[in-house]
């Protein structure tokens, strides 16, 4: 849709480091990552509104519904379409509302799943509120794997190499599914880390690649509880993040048998859960 970046005139301010301590200014164009709301309706009922970067929205919807435990296969979605009634001030379609019809016989989300407040691009609030609840809703039990340290440290750079919008704006997260040997399968970007993960998982779901038992989920962000939950629900055996995990993320990963890696750099990382292959 061409709406993932927006240009602005900005003033760049730089300290020249000279003996006089001068500040210099330069006005030029700058591209900023777009953040817009996406309202999700299921069988006519609004379930949630999330702030996201437009693009791959149908994948996002599939990934969200899967992560929340509402569907287990793409065949359970009869149709997902942009609503023609969502228009901007000039009557144009904003593409910010998706109507999703579940297949006949699939139980729609109950009242407890409805979120009337907007989910920000930062929080990624999930429906599960406890480790026991997540474990009880897991579609695919984790099949533990041993990870090659040399492969792990190369994943962030491989992810970054495909972050086209990040190179333009510096303000967008990425998620990627990689093989156990470190080859990329699908990479998606979004202003919200949880949305980026949903887009990847939705893509795998729509291409009959779940459970992701032979894949690794790689995140450009920290490893939060909701990302660990999404990885477990999709059957990933490992989650690799470039930043820190939270305590609840570590607890959930250990309970589920998910390998969890954080602070991944060129020559080091922290292993919070799981096993490594001998170096």
Helices and strands as residue ranges (DSSP letters): E 5-15, E 23-33, E 36-42, E 45-52, H 57-67, G 74-76, E 77-82, E 97-102, G 111-113, E 118-119, H 131-137, E 146-147, H 149-161, H 164-169, E 173-179, E 184-190, H 193-206, E 215-219, H 225-234, E 238-241, H 247-256, E 259-262, E 270-273, E 275-276
